[in-house]
């Protein structure tokens, strides 16, 4: 399925719009269920399928160990440059 990284903003009402490219990439439509997972300063939004809760939360827990917040802007920059 590949990796996509996008940046967004939180509205004054605490809402976050999922970018169109990511919604299309994951097949997220109105009514789709997502899981919000937090740990320290990380927030992960995961598409819910028929997986068990343990299966759903395992990748975010492992990803947290690999990705540092300071690395995210560089990852976004590299991804955008690779699409040009």
mmCIF file of the N, C-alpha and C atoms, coordinates in Angstrom:
data_MODEL
# 
_entry.id   MODEL 
# 
loop_
_atom_site.group_PDB 
_atom_site.id 
_atom_site.type_symbol 
_atom_site.label_atom_id 
_atom_site.label_alt_id 
_atom_site.label_comp_id 
_atom_site.label_asym_id 
_atom_site.label_entity_id 
_atom_site.label_seq_id 
_atom_site.pdbx_PDB_ins_code 
_atom_site.Cartn_x 
_atom_site.Cartn_y 
_atom_site.Cartn_z 
_atom_site.occupancy 
_atom_site.B_iso_or_equiv 
_atom_site.pdbx_formal_charge 
_atom_site.auth_seq_id 
_atom_site.auth_comp_id 
_atom_site.auth_asym_id 
_atom_site.auth_atom_id 
_atom_site.pdbx_PDB_model_num 
ATOM 1   N N  . UNK A 1 1  ? 0.810   -1.199 0.000  1.00 0.00 ? 1  UNK A N  1 
ATOM 2   C CA . UNK A 1 1  ? 0.000   0.000  0.000  1.00 0.00 ? 1  UNK A CA 1 
ATOM 3   C C  . UNK A 1 1  ? 0.850   1.258  0.000  1.00 0.00 ? 1  UNK A C  1 
ATOM 4   N N  . UNK A 1 2  ? 2.047   1.204  0.539  1.00 0.00 ? 2  UNK A N  1 
ATOM 5   C CA . UNK A 1 2  ? 2.930   2.352  0.493  1.00 0.00 ? 2  UNK A CA 1 
ATOM 6   C C  . UNK A 1 2  ? 2.743   3.302  1.658  1.00 0.00 ? 2  UNK A C  1 
ATOM 7   N N  . UNK A 1 3  ? 3.650   4.274  1.746  1.00 0.00 ? 3  UNK A N  1 
ATOM 8   C CA . UNK A 1 3  ? 3.636   5.239  2.840  1.00 0.00 ? 3  UNK A CA 1 
ATOM 9   C C  . UNK A 1 3  ? 3.241   6.606  2.321  1.00 0.00 ? 3  UNK A C  1 
ATOM 10  N N  . UNK A 1 4  ? 2.400   7.292  3.066  1.00 0.00 ? 4  UNK A N  1 
ATOM 11  C CA . UNK A 1 4  ? 2.040   8.679  2.768  1.00 0.00 ? 4  UNK A CA 1 
ATOM 12  C C  . UNK A 1 4  ? 2.210   9.467  4.051  1.00 0.00 ? 4  UNK A C  1 
ATOM 13  N N  . UNK A 1 5  ? 2.739   10.654 3.948  1.00 0.00 ? 5  UNK A N  1 
ATOM 14  C CA . UNK A 1 5  ? 2.871   11.541 5.090  1.00 0.00 ? 5  UNK A CA 1 
ATOM 15  C C  . UNK A 1 5  ? 2.327   12.899 4.674  1.00 0.00 ? 5  UNK A C  1 
ATOM 16  N N  . UNK A 1 6  ? 1.389   13.408 5.430  1.00 0.00 ? 6  UNK A N  1 
ATOM 17  C CA . UNK A 1 6  ? 0.810   14.726 5.180  1.00 0.00 ? 6  UNK A CA 1 
ATOM 18  C C  . UNK A 1 6  ? 0.754   15.484 6.496  1.00 0.00 ? 6  UNK A C  1 
ATOM 19  N N  . UNK A 1 7  ? 0.653   16.787 6.420  1.00 0.00 ? 7  UNK A N  1 
ATOM 20  C CA . UNK A 1 7  ? 0.552   17.609 7.615  1.00 0.00 ? 7  UNK A CA 1 
ATOM 21  C C  . UNK A 1 7  ? -0.779  18.349 7.572  1.00 0.00 ? 7  UNK A C  1 
ATOM 22  N N  . UNK A 1 8  ? -1.391  18.541 8.735  1.00 0.00 ? 8  UNK A N  1 
ATOM 23  C CA . UNK A 1 8  ? -2.653  19.253 8.819  1.00 0.00 ? 8  UNK A CA 1 
ATOM 24  C C  . UNK A 1 8  ? -2.652  20.181 10.013 1.00 0.00 ? 8  UNK A C  1 
ATOM 25  N N  . UNK A 1 9  ? -3.807  20.790 10.271 1.00 0.00 ? 9  UNK A N  1 
ATOM 26  C CA . UNK A 1 9  ? -3.966  21.709 11.396 1.00 0.00 ? 9  UNK A CA 1 
ATOM 27  C C  . UNK A 1 9  ? -5.183  21.294 12.207 1.00 0.00 ? 9  UNK A C  1 
ATOM 28  N N  . UNK A 1 10 ? -5.185  21.681 13.460 1.00 0.00 ? 10 UNK A N  1 
ATOM 29  C CA . UNK A 1 10 ? -6.337  21.468 14.328 1.00 0.00 ? 10 UNK A CA 1 
ATOM 30  C C  . UNK A 1 10 ? -7.151  22.753 14.334 1.00 0.00 ? 10 UNK A C  1 
ATOM 31  N N  . UNK A 1 11 ? -8.469  22.641 14.116 1.00 0.00 ? 11 UNK A N  1 
ATOM 32  C CA . UNK A 1 11 ? -9.337  23.816 14.108 1.00 0.00 ? 11 UNK A CA 1 
ATOM 33  C C  . UNK A 1 11 ? -9.595  24.286 15.538 1.00 0.00 ? 11 UNK A C  1 
ATOM 34  N N  . UNK A 1 12 ? -10.226 25.443 15.659 1.00 0.00 ? 12 UNK A N  1 
ATOM 35  C CA . UNK A 1 12 ? -10.551 25.980 16.983 1.00 0.00 ? 12 UNK A CA 1 
ATOM 36  C C  . UNK A 1 12 ? -11.501 25.064 17.745 1.00 0.00 ? 12 UNK A C  1 
ATOM 37  N N  . UNK A 1 13 ? -12.213 24.191 17.036 1.00 0.00 ? 13 UNK A N  1 
ATOM 38  C CA . UNK A 1 13 ? -13.129 23.242 17.671 1.00 0.00 ? 13 UNK A CA 1 
ATOM 39  C C  . UNK A 1 13 ? -12.476 21.885 17.911 1.00 0.00 ? 13 UNK A C  1 
ATOM 40  N N  . UNK A 1 14 ? -11.166 21.778 17.678 1.00 0.00 ? 14 UNK A N  1 
ATOM 41  C CA . UNK A 1 14 ? -10.452 20.527 17.924 1.00 0.00 ? 14 UNK A CA 1 
ATOM 42  C C  . UNK A 1 14 ? -10.594 19.514 16.807 1.00 0.00 ? 14 UNK A C  1 
ATOM 43  N N  . UNK A 1 15 ? -11.031 19.939 15.648 1.00 0.00 ? 15 UNK A N  1 
ATOM 44  C CA . UNK A 1 15 ? -11.230 19.033 14.527 1.00 0.00 ? 15 UNK A CA 1 
ATOM 45  C C  . UNK A 1 15 ? -9.999  19.002 13.635 1.00 0.00 ? 15 UNK A C  1 
ATOM 46  N N  . UNK A 1 16 ? -9.744  17.827 13.072 1.00 0.00 ? 16 UNK A N  1 
ATOM 47  C CA . UNK A 1 16 ? -8.643  17.645 12.132 1.00 0.00 ? 16 UNK A CA 1 
ATOM 48  C C  . UNK A 1 16 ? -9.223  17.032 10.863 1.00 0.00 ? 16 UNK A C  1 
ATOM 49  N N  . UNK A 1 17 ? -8.948  17.639 9.720  1.00 0.00 ? 17 UNK A N  1 
ATOM 50  C CA . UNK A 1 17 ? -9.384  17.073 8.447  1.00 0.00 ? 17 UNK A CA 1 
ATOM 51  C C  . UNK A 1 17 ? -8.298  16.125 7.951  1.00 0.00 ? 17 UNK A C  1 
ATOM 52  N N  . UNK A 1 18 ? -8.701  14.921 7.592  1.00 0.00 ? 18 UNK A N  1 
ATOM 53  C CA . UNK A 1 18 ? -7.750  13.965 7.011  1.00 0.00 ? 18 UNK A CA 1 
ATOM 54  C C  . UNK A 1 18 ? -7.587  14.343 5.544  1.00 0.00 ? 18 UNK A C  1 
ATOM 55  N N  . UNK A 1 19 ? -6.360  14.607 5.098  1.00 0.00 ? 19 UNK A N  1 
ATOM 56  C CA . UNK A 1 19 ? -6.155  15.032 3.706  1.00 0.00 ? 19 UNK A CA 1 
ATOM 57  C C  . UNK A 1 19 ? -6.767  14.048 2.701  1.00 0.00 ? 19 UNK A C  1 
ATOM 58  N N  . UNK A 1 20 ? -7.288  14.590 1.608  1.00 0.00 ? 20 UNK A N  1 
ATOM 59  C CA . UNK A 1 20 ? -7.969  13.804 0.584  1.00 0.00 ? 20 UNK A CA 1 
ATOM 60  C C  . UNK A 1 20 ? -7.118  12.640 0.088  1.00 0.00 ? 20 UNK A C  1 
ATOM 61  N N  . UNK A 1 21 ? -5.829  12.889 -0.169 1.00 0.00 ? 21 UNK A N  1 
ATOM 62  C CA . UNK A 1 21 ? -4.956  11.828 -0.670 1.00 0.00 ? 21 UNK A CA 1 
ATOM 63  C C  . UNK A 1 21 ? -4.873  10.654 0.285  1.00 0.00 ? 21 UNK A C  1 
ATOM 64  N N  . UNK A 1 22 ? -4.809  10.945 1.571  1.00 0.00 ? 22 UNK A N  1 
ATOM 65  C CA . UNK A 1 22 ? -4.728  9.875  2.572  1.00 0.00 ? 22 UNK A CA 1 
ATOM 66  C C  . UNK A 1 22 ? -6.069  9.163  2.685  1.00 0.00 ? 22 UNK A C  1 
ATOM 67  N N  . UNK A 1 23 ? -7.176  9.916  2.665  1.00 0.00 ? 23 UNK A N  1 
ATOM 68  C CA . UNK A 1 23 ? -8.502  9.265  2.707  1.00 0.00 ? 23 UNK A CA 1 
ATOM 69  C C  . UNK A 1 23 ? -8.666  8.318  1.527  1.00 0.00 ? 23 UNK A C  1 
ATOM 70  N N  . UNK A 1 24 ? -8.299  8.770  0.344  1.00 0.00 ? 24 UNK A N  1 
ATOM 71  C CA . UNK A 1 24 ? -8.408  7.919  -0.851 1.00 0.00 ? 24 UNK A CA 1 
ATOM 72  C C  . UNK A 1 24 ? -7.488  6.711  -0.750 1.00 0.00 ? 24 UNK A C  1 
ATOM 73  N N  . UNK A 1 25 ? -6.268  6.940  -0.314 1.00 0.00 ? 25 UNK A N  1 
ATOM 74  C CA . UNK A 1 25 ? -5.251  5.874  -0.197 1.00 0.00 ? 25 UNK A CA 1 
ATOM 75  C C  . UNK A 1 25 ? -5.729  4.759  0.736  1.00 0.00 ? 25 UNK A C  1 
ATOM 76  N N  . UNK A 1 26 ? -6.392  5.135  1.835  1.00 0.00 ? 26 UNK A N  1 
ATOM 77  C CA . UNK A 1 26 ? -6.838  4.151  2.823  1.00 0.00 ? 26 UNK A CA 1 
ATOM 78  C C  . UNK A 1 26 ? -8.285  3.700  2.618  1.00 0.00 ? 26 UNK A C  1 
ATOM 79  N N  . UNK A 1 27 ? -8.966  4.305  1.649  1.00 0.00 ? 27 UNK A N  1 
ATOM 80  C CA . UNK A 1 27 ? -10.365 3.944  1.433  1.00 0.00 ? 27 UNK A CA 1 
ATOM 81  C C  . UNK A 1 27 ? -11.267 4.401  2.566  1.00 0.00 ? 27 UNK A C  1 
ATOM 82  N N  . UNK A 1 28 ? -10.968 5.556  3.148  1.00 0.00 ? 28 UNK A N  1 
ATOM 83  C CA . UNK A 1 28 ? -11.783 6.103  4.230  1.00 0.00 ? 28 UNK A CA 1 
ATOM 84  C C  . UNK A 1 28 ? -12.913 6.935  3.636  1.00 0.00 ? 28 UNK A C  1 
ATOM 85  N N  . UNK A 1 29 ? -14.129 6.597  3.993  1.00 0.00 ? 29 UNK A N  1 
ATOM 86  C CA . UNK A 1 29 ? -15.300 7.320  3.516  1.00 0.00 ? 29 UNK A CA 1 
ATOM 87  C C  . UNK A 1 29 ? -16.121 7.768  4.719  1.00 0.00 ? 29 UNK A C  1 
ATOM 88  N N  . UNK A 1 30 ? -17.150 8.563  4.463  1.00 0.00 ? 30 UNK A N  1 
ATOM 89  C CA . UNK A 1 30 ? -18.033 8.980  5.539  1.00 0.00 ? 30 UNK A CA 1 
ATOM 90  C C  . UNK A 1 30 ? -18.540 7.740  6.277  1.00 0.00 ? 30 UNK A C  1 
ATOM 91  N N  . UNK A 1 31 ? -18.418 7.766  7.586  1.00 0.00 ? 31 UNK A N  1 
ATOM 92  C CA . UNK A 1 31 ? -18.859 6.632  8.401  1.00 0.00 ? 31 UNK A CA 1 
ATOM 93  C C  . UNK A 1 31 ? -17.779 5.608  8.694  1.00 0.00 ? 31 UNK A C  1 
ATOM 94  N N  . UNK A 1 32 ? -16.612 5.726  8.037  1.00 0.00 ? 32 UNK A N  1 
ATOM 95  C CA . UNK A 1 32 ? -15.509 4.800  8.329  1.00 0.00 ? 32 UNK A CA 1 
ATOM 96  C C  . UNK A 1 32 ? -15.085 4.963  9.781  1.00 0.00 ? 32 UNK A C  1 
ATOM 97  N N  . UNK A 1 33 ? -14.682 3.876  10.391 1.00 0.00 ? 33 UNK A N  1 
ATOM 98  C CA . UNK A 1 33 ? -14.248 3.909  11.787 1.00 0.00 ? 33 UNK A CA 1 
ATOM 99  C C  . UNK A 1 33 ? -12.726 4.012  11.848 1.00 0.00 ? 33 UNK A C  1 
ATOM 100 N N  . UNK A 1 34 ? -12.239 4.833  12.777 1.00 0.00 ? 34 UNK A N  1 
ATOM 101 C CA . UNK A 1 34 ? -10.807 4.969  13.013 1.00 0.00 ? 34 UNK A CA 1 
ATOM 102 C C  . UNK A 1 34 ? -10.543 4.880  14.506 1.00 0.00 ? 34 UNK A C  1 
ATOM 103 N N  . UNK A 1 35 ? -9.339  4.485  14.832 1.00 0.00 ? 35 UNK A N  1 
ATOM 104 C CA . UNK A 1 35 ? -8.899  4.381  16.216 1.00 0.00 ? 35 UNK A CA 1 
ATOM 105 C C  . UNK A 1 35 ? -7.887  5.483  16.473 1.00 0.00 ? 35 UNK A C  1 
ATOM 106 N N  . UNK A 1 36 ? -8.034  6.200  17.582 1.00 0.00 ? 36 UNK A N  1 
ATOM 107 C CA . UNK A 1 36 ? -7.062  7.204  17.991 1.00 0.00 ? 36 UNK A CA 1 
ATOM 108 C C  . UNK A 1 36 ? -6.203  6.582  19.076 1.00 0.00 ? 36 UNK A C  1 
ATOM 109 N N  . UNK A 1 37 ? -4.896  6.616  18.891 1.00 0.00 ? 37 UNK A N  1 
ATOM 110 C CA . UNK A 1 37 ? -3.966  5.981  19.813 1.00 0.00 ? 37 UNK A CA 1 
ATOM 111 C C  . UNK A 1 37 ? -2.931  7.018  20.218 1.00 0.00 ? 37 UNK A C  1 
ATOM 112 N N  . UNK A 1 38 ? -2.766  7.245  21.525 1.00 0.00 ? 38 UNK A N  1 
ATOM 113 C CA . UNK A 1 38 ? -1.762  8.193  21.985 1.00 0.00 ? 38 UNK A CA 1 
ATOM 114 C C  . UNK A 1 38 ? -0.779  7.505  22.913 1.00 0.00 ? 38 UNK A C  1 
ATOM 115 N N  . UNK A 1 39 ? 0.429   8.020  22.889 1.00 0.00 ? 39 UNK A N  1 
ATOM 116 C CA . UNK A 1 39 ? 1.483   7.564  23.793 1.00 0.00 ? 39 UNK A CA 1 
ATOM 117 C C  . UNK A 1 39 ? 2.494   8.693  23.879 1.00 0.00 ? 39 UNK A C  1 
ATOM 118 N N  . UNK A 1 40 ? 2.686   9.234  25.063 1.00 0.00 ? 40 UNK A N  1 
ATOM 119 C CA . UNK A 1 40 ? 3.540   10.408 25.257 1.00 0.00 ? 40 UNK A CA 1 
ATOM 120 C C  . UNK A 1 40 ? 3.086   11.527 24.318 1.00 0.00 ? 40 UNK A C  1 
ATOM 121 N N  . UNK A 1 41 ? 3.957   11.990 23.417 1.00 0.00 ? 41 UNK A N  1 
ATOM 122 C CA . UNK A 1 41 ? 3.625   13.087 22.499 1.00 0.00 ? 41 UNK A CA 1 
ATOM 123 C C  . UNK A 1 41 ? 3.194   12.608 21.123 1.00 0.00 ? 41 UNK A C  1 
ATOM 124 N N  . UNK A 1 42 ? 2.837   11.348 20.979 1.00 0.00 ? 42 UNK A N  1 
ATOM 125 C CA . UNK A 1 42 ? 2.473   10.800 19.675 1.00 0.00 ? 42 UNK A CA 1 
ATOM 126 C C  . UNK A 1 42 ? 0.973   10.549 19.593 1.00 0.00 ? 42 UNK A C  1 
ATOM 127 N N  . UNK A 1 43 ? 0.389   10.826 18.431 1.00 0.00 ? 43 UNK A N  1 
ATOM 128 C CA . UNK A 1 43 ? -0.999  10.500 18.137 1.00 0.00 ? 43 UNK A CA 1 
ATOM 129 C C  . UNK A 1 43 ? -1.009  9.757  16.815 1.00 0.00 ? 43 UNK A C  1 
ATOM 130 N N  . UNK A 1 44 ? -1.628  8.590  16.802 1.00 0.00 ? 44 UNK A N  1 
ATOM 131 C CA . UNK A 1 44 ? -1.749  7.796  15.591 1.00 0.00 ? 44 UNK A CA 1 
ATOM 132 C C  . UNK A 1 44 ? -3.230  7.568  15.344 1.00 0.00 ? 44 UNK A C  1 
ATOM 133 N N  . UNK A 1 45 ? -3.657  7.733  14.100 1.00 0.00 ? 45 UNK A N  1 
ATOM 134 C CA . UNK A 1 45 ? -5.026  7.430  13.707 1.00 0.00 ? 45 UNK A CA 1 
ATOM 135 C C  . UNK A 1 45 ? -4.960  6.199  12.814 1.00 0.00 ? 45 UNK A C  1 
ATOM 136 N N  . UNK A 1 46 ? -5.641  5.147  13.202 1.00 0.00 ? 46 UNK A N  1 
ATOM 137 C CA . UNK A 1 46 ? -5.567  3.868  12.497 1.00 0.00 ? 46 UNK A CA 1 
ATOM 138 C C  . UNK A 1 46 ? -6.942  3.486  11.970 1.00 0.00 ? 46 UNK A C  1 
ATOM 139 N N  . UNK A 1 47 ? -7.019  3.117  10.695 1.00 0.00 ? 47 UNK A N  1 
ATOM 140 C CA . UNK A 1 47 ? -8.258  2.632  10.101 1.00 0.00 ? 47 UNK A CA 1 
ATOM 141 C C  . UNK A 1 47 ? -8.632  1.314  10.779 1.00 0.00 ? 47 UNK A C  1 
ATOM 142 N N  . UNK A 1 48 ? -9.892  1.185  11.170 1.00 0.00 ? 48 UNK A N  1 
ATOM 143 C CA . UNK A 1 48 ? -10.348 -0.039 11.822 1.00 0.00 ? 48 UNK A CA 1 
ATOM 144 C C  . UNK A 1 48 ? -10.910 -0.987 10.773 1.00 0.00 ? 48 UNK A C  1 
ATOM 145 N N  . UNK A 1 49 ? -10.454 -2.225 10.854 1.00 0.00 ? 49 UNK A N  1 
ATOM 146 C CA . UNK A 1 49 ? -10.980 -3.290 9.998  1.00 0.00 ? 49 UNK A CA 1 
ATOM 147 C C  . UNK A 1 49 ? -11.459 -4.408 10.920 1.00 0.00 ? 49 UNK A C  1 
ATOM 148 N N  . UNK A 1 50 ? -11.454 -5.616 10.451 1.00 0.00 ? 50 UNK A N  1 
ATOM 149 C CA . UNK A 1 50 ? -11.911 -6.750 11.247 1.00 0.00 ? 50 UNK A CA 1 
ATOM 150 C C  . UNK A 1 50 ? -10.835 -7.262 12.201 1.00 0.00 ? 50 UNK A C  1 
ATOM 151 N N  . UNK A 1 51 ? -9.717  -6.553 12.305 1.00 0.00 ? 51 UNK A N  1 
ATOM 152 C CA . UNK A 1 51 ? -8.626  -6.992 13.175 1.00 0.00 ? 51 UNK A CA 1 
ATOM 153 C C  . UNK A 1 51 ? -9.009  -6.878 14.644 1.00 0.00 ? 51 UNK A C  1 
ATOM 154 N N  . UNK A 1 52 ? -8.307  -7.603 15.475 1.00 0.00 ? 52 UNK A N  1 
ATOM 155 C CA . UNK A 1 52 ? -8.509  -7.474 16.916 1.00 0.00 ? 52 UNK A CA 1 
ATOM 156 C C  . UNK A 1 52 ? -7.838  -6.199 17.411 1.00 0.00 ? 52 UNK A C  1 
ATOM 157 N N  . UNK A 1 53 ? -8.222  -5.748 18.595 1.00 0.00 ? 53 UNK A N  1 
ATOM 158 C CA . UNK A 1 53 ? -7.643  -4.537 19.166 1.00 0.00 ? 53 UNK A CA 1 
ATOM 159 C C  . UNK A 1 53 ? -6.136  -4.679 19.326 1.00 0.00 ? 53 UNK A C  1 
ATOM 160 N N  . UNK A 1 54 ? -5.661  -5.861 19.732 1.00 0.00 ? 54 UNK A N  1 
ATOM 161 C CA . UNK A 1 54 ? -4.215  -6.080 19.891 1.00 0.00 ? 54 UNK A CA 1 
ATOM 162 C C  . UNK A 1 54 ? -3.495  -5.925 18.556 1.00 0.00 ? 54 UNK A C  1 
ATOM 163 N N  . UNK A 1 55 ? -4.074  -6.446 17.483 1.00 0.00 ? 55 UNK A N  1 
ATOM 164 C CA . UNK A 1 55 ? -3.462  -6.310 16.158 1.00 0.00 ? 55 UNK A CA 1 
ATOM 165 C C  . UNK A 1 55 ? -3.433  -4.849 15.722 1.00 0.00 ? 55 UNK A C  1 
ATOM 166 N N  . UNK A 1 56 ? -4.491  -4.121 16.050 1.00 0.00 ? 56 UNK A N  1 
ATOM 167 C CA . UNK A 1 56 ? -4.580  -2.716 15.647 1.00 0.00 ? 56 UNK A CA 1 
ATOM 168 C C  . UNK A 1 56 ? -3.551  -1.864 16.377 1.00 0.00 ? 56 UNK A C  1 
ATOM 169 N N  . UNK A 1 57 ? -3.346  -2.110 17.662 1.00 0.00 ? 57 UNK A N  1 
ATOM 170 C CA . UNK A 1 57 ? -2.449  -1.243 18.438 1.00 0.00 ? 57 UNK A CA 1 
ATOM 171 C C  . UNK A 1 57 ? -0.989  -1.649 18.383 1.00 0.00 ? 57 UNK A C  1 
ATOM 172 N N  . UNK A 1 58 ? -0.676  -2.810 17.858 1.00 0.00 ? 58 UNK A N  1 
ATOM 173 C CA . UNK A 1 58 ? 0.718   -3.254 17.791 1.00 0.00 ? 58 UNK A CA 1 
ATOM 174 C C  . UNK A 1 58 ? 1.570   -2.362 16.869 1.00 0.00 ? 58 UNK A C  1 
ATOM 175 N N  . UNK A 1 59 ? 1.158   -2.097 15.615 1.00 0.00 ? 59 UNK A N  1 
ATOM 176 C CA . UNK A 1 59 ? 2.002   -1.251 14.750 1.00 0.00 ? 59 UNK A CA 1 
ATOM 177 C C  . UNK A 1 59 ? 2.283   0.138  15.310 1.00 0.00 ? 59 UNK A C  1 
ATOM 178 N N  . UNK A 1 60 ? 1.283   0.850  15.880 1.00 0.00 ? 60 UNK A N  1 
ATOM 179 C CA . UNK A 1 60 ? 1.610   2.169  16.448 1.00 0.00 ? 60 UNK A CA 1 
ATOM 180 C C  . UNK A 1 60 ? 2.620   2.086  17.595 1.00 0.00 ? 60 UNK A C  1 
ATOM 181 N N  . UNK A 1 61 ? 2.502   1.065  18.427 1.00 0.00 ? 61 UNK A N  1 
ATOM 182 C CA . UNK A 1 61 ? 3.450   0.925  19.540 1.00 0.00 ? 61 UNK A CA 1 
ATOM 183 C C  . UNK A 1 61 ? 4.858   0.709  18.994 1.00 0.00 ? 61 UNK A C  1 
ATOM 184 N N  . UNK A 1 62 ? 4.972   -0.097 17.942 1.00 0.00 ? 62 UNK A N  1 
ATOM 185 C CA . UNK A 1 62 ? 6.291   -0.353 17.347 1.00 0.00 ? 62 UNK A CA 1 
ATOM 186 C C  . UNK A 1 62 ? 6.801   0.859  16.587 1.00 0.00 ? 62 UNK A C  1 
ATOM 187 N N  . UNK A 1 63 ? 5.912   1.579  15.895 1.00 0.00 ? 63 UNK A N  1 
ATOM 188 C CA . UNK A 1 63 ? 6.313   2.761  15.128 1.00 0.00 ? 63 UNK A CA 1 
ATOM 189 C C  . UNK A 1 63 ? 6.849   3.846  16.050 1.00 0.00 ? 63 UNK A C  1 
ATOM 190 N N  . UNK A 1 64 ? 6.256   3.963  17.231 1.00 0.00 ? 64 UNK A N  1 
ATOM 191 C CA . UNK A 1 64 ? 6.696   4.981  18.182 1.00 0.00 ? 64 UNK A CA 1 
ATOM 192 C C  . UNK A 1 64 ? 8.173   4.817  18.514 1.00 0.00 ? 64 UNK A C  1 
ATOM 193 N N  . UNK A 1 65 ? 8.631   3.590  18.558 1.00 0.00 ? 65 UNK A N  1 
ATOM 194 C CA . UNK A 1 65 ? 10.025  3.322  18.891 1.00 0.00 ? 65 UNK A CA 1 
ATOM 195 C C  . UNK A 1 65 ? 10.963  3.762  17.774 1.00 0.00 ? 65 UNK A C  1 
ATOM 196 N N  . UNK A 1 66 ? 10.452  3.849  16.539 1.00 0.00 ? 66 UNK A N  1 
ATOM 197 C CA . UNK A 1 66 ? 11.301  4.106  15.379 1.00 0.00 ? 66 UNK A CA 1 
ATOM 198 C C  . UNK A 1 66 ? 11.277  5.558  14.902 1.00 0.00 ? 66 UNK A C  1 
ATOM 199 N N  . UNK A 1 67 ? 10.158  6.271  15.091 1.00 0.00 ? 67 UNK A N  1 
ATOM 200 C CA . UNK A 1 67 ? 10.010  7.623  14.556 1.00 0.00 ? 67 UNK A CA 1 
ATOM 201 C C  . UNK A 1 67 ? 10.085  8.643  15.690 1.00 0.00 ? 67 UNK A C  1 
ATOM 202 N N  . UNK A 1 68 ? 10.956  9.599  15.540 1.00 0.00 ? 68 UNK A N  1 
ATOM 203 C CA . UNK A 1 68 ? 11.089  10.692 16.500 1.00 0.00 ? 68 UNK A CA 1 
ATOM 204 C C  . UNK A 1 68 ? 10.390  11.929 15.921 1.00 0.00 ? 68 UNK A C  1 
ATOM 205 N N  . UNK A 1 69 ? 9.784   12.732 16.785 1.00 0.00 ? 69 UNK A N  1 
ATOM 206 C CA . UNK A 1 69 ? 9.051   13.918 16.339 1.00 0.00 ? 69 UNK A CA 1 
ATOM 207 C C  . UNK A 1 69 ? 9.933   14.845 15.502 1.00 0.00 ? 69 UNK A C  1 
ATOM 208 N N  . UNK A 1 70 ? 11.189  14.990 15.893 1.00 0.00 ? 70 UNK A N  1 
ATOM 209 C CA . UNK A 1 70 ? 12.088  15.895 15.171 1.00 0.00 ? 70 UNK A CA 1 
ATOM 210 C C  . UNK A 1 70 ? 12.369  15.411 13.743 1.00 0.00 ? 70 UNK A C  1 
ATOM 211 N N  . UNK A 1 71 ? 12.133  14.116 13.460 1.00 0.00 ? 71 UNK A N  1 
ATOM 212 C CA . UNK A 1 71 ? 12.394  13.553 12.138 1.00 0.00 ? 71 UNK A CA 1 
ATOM 213 C C  . UNK A 1 71 ? 11.233  13.747 11.154 1.00 0.00 ? 71 UNK A C  1 
ATOM 214 N N  . UNK A 1 72 ? 10.025  14.070 11.662 1.00 0.00 ? 72 UNK A N  1 
ATOM 215 C CA . UNK A 1 72 ? 8.834   14.128 10.818 1.00 0.00 ? 72 UNK A CA 1 
ATOM 216 C C  . UNK A 1 72 ? 8.926   15.178 9.710  1.00 0.00 ? 72 UNK A C  1 
ATOM 217 N N  . UNK A 1 73 ? 9.324   16.443 9.979  1.00 0.00 ? 73 UNK A N  1 
ATOM 218 C CA . UNK A 1 73 ? 9.396   17.412 8.870  1.00 0.00 ? 73 UNK A CA 1 
ATOM 219 C C  . UNK A 1 73 ? 10.320  16.948 7.736  1.00 0.00 ? 73 UNK A C  1 
ATOM 220 N N  . UNK A 1 74 ? 11.444  16.355 8.067  1.00 0.00 ? 74 UNK A N  1 
ATOM 221 C CA . UNK A 1 74 ? 12.343  15.847 7.033  1.00 0.00 ? 74 UNK A CA 1 
ATOM 222 C C  . UNK A 1 74 ? 11.713  14.721 6.239  1.00 0.00 ? 74 UNK A C  1 
ATOM 223 N N  . UNK A 1 75 ? 10.965  13.847 6.901  1.00 0.00 ? 75 UNK A N  1 
ATOM 224 C CA . UNK A 1 75 ? 10.286  12.751 6.213  1.00 0.00 ? 75 UNK A CA 1 
ATOM 225 C C  . UNK A 1 75 ? 9.252   13.294 5.236  1.00 0.00 ? 75 UNK A C  1 
ATOM 226 N N  . UNK A 1 76 ? 8.502   14.316 5.673  1.00 0.00 ? 76 UNK A N  1 
ATOM 227 C CA . UNK A 1 76 ? 7.494   14.933 4.798  1.00 0.00 ? 76 UNK A CA 1 
ATOM 228 C C  . UNK A 1 76 ? 8.166   15.556 3.588  1.00 0.00 ? 76 UNK A C  1 
ATOM 229 N N  . UNK A 1 77 ? 9.254   16.283 3.813  1.00 0.00 ? 77 UNK A N  1 
ATOM 230 C CA . UNK A 1 77 ? 9.985   16.939 2.726  1.00 0.00 ? 77 UNK A CA 1 
ATOM 231 C C  . UNK A 1 77 ? 10.489  15.905 1.705  1.00 0.00 ? 77 UNK A C  1 
ATOM 232 N N  . UNK A 1 78 ? 11.110  14.830 2.189  1.00 0.00 ? 78 UNK A N  1 
ATOM 233 C CA . UNK A 1 78 ? 11.623  13.789 1.287  1.00 0.00 ? 78 UNK A CA 1 
ATOM 234 C C  . UNK A 1 78 ? 10.507  13.120 0.497  1.00 0.00 ? 78 UNK A C  1 
ATOM 235 N N  . UNK A 1 79 ? 9.375   12.838 1.156  1.00 0.00 ? 79 UNK A N  1 
ATOM 236 C CA . UNK A 1 79 ? 8.260   12.202 0.470  1.00 0.00 ? 79 UNK A CA 1 
ATOM 237 C C  . UNK A 1 79 ? 7.697   13.103 -0.622 1.00 0.00 ? 79 UNK A C  1 
ATOM 238 N N  . UNK A 1 80 ? 7.520   14.374 -0.302 1.00 0.00 ? 80 UNK A N  1 
ATOM 239 C CA . UNK A 1 80 ? 6.988   15.302 -1.303 1.00 0.00 ? 80 UNK A CA 1 
ATOM 240 C C  . UNK A 1 80 ? 7.933   15.453 -2.478 1.00 0.00 ? 80 UNK A C  1 
ATOM 241 N N  . UNK A 1 81 ? 9.246   15.501 -2.216 1.00 0.00 ? 81 UNK A N  1 
ATOM 242 C CA . UNK A 1 81 ? 10.221  15.607 -3.302 1.00 0.00 ? 81 UNK A CA 1 
ATOM 243 C C  . UNK A 1 81 ? 10.227  14.357 -4.168 1.00 0.00 ? 81 UNK A C  1 
ATOM 244 N N  . UNK A 1 82 ? 9.988   13.201 -3.577 1.00 0.00 ? 82 UNK A N  1 
ATOM 245 C CA . UNK A 1 82 ? 10.003  11.958 -4.354 1.00 0.00 ? 82 UNK A CA 1 
ATOM 246 C C  . UNK A 1 82 ? 8.795   11.866 -5.284 1.00 0.00 ? 82 UNK A C  1 
ATOM 247 N N  . UNK A 1 83 ? 7.728   12.606 -5.002 1.00 0.00 ? 83 UNK A N  1 
ATOM 248 C CA . UNK A 1 83 ? 6.504   12.578 -5.827 1.00 0.00 ? 83 UNK A CA 1 
ATOM 249 C C  . UNK A 1 83 ? 6.590   13.540 -7.004 1.00 0.00 ? 83 UNK A C  1 
ATOM 250 N N  . UNK A 1 84 ? 7.612   14.412 -7.000 1.00 0.00 ? 84 UNK A N  1 
ATOM 251 C CA . UNK A 1 84 ? 7.730   15.426 -8.073 1.00 0.00 ? 84 UNK A CA 1 
ATOM 252 C C  . UNK A 1 84 ? 8.388   14.864 -9.283 1.00 0.00 ? 84 UNK A C  1 
# 
